[in-house]
Amino acid sequence: MRPPTGLVTHMSKVEEIETAIEQLDVREQVRLLRDLPARLKISPEDVAALRNAESAFAFWENSEDAVYDDL
């Protein structure tokens, strides 16, 4: 749906970034995913801590709780 004539719509910076990421091929997306923590100034130690913490939530991956997955 097009905006009414004379009305200018602006995407937020985040929306612009999301759109740009969606247009990347898979190889470029993987590279971005690898490089993103450094670009966001997240330390390697923090990235490692986040990866280690993921396993703590593994018990939520079950069919009984699947109803909550999209909340």
SULRAWO-V84669 format. One line per field, one symbol per residue. ss: DSSP state (h for helix, s for strand, l for the rest). psi: psi as a letter, one per 40 degrees, with the letter a starting at -180 (. if undefined). A space follows every 10 residues. Layout:
ss->???
psi->???
This chain:
ss->llllllllll llhhhhhhhh hhhllhhhhh hhhhhhhhhl lllhhhhhhh hhhhhhhhhh llhhhhhhll l
psi->hiiihehhih iidddddddd ddeiiddddd ddddedddde fhiddddddd dddddeedee giddeddede .
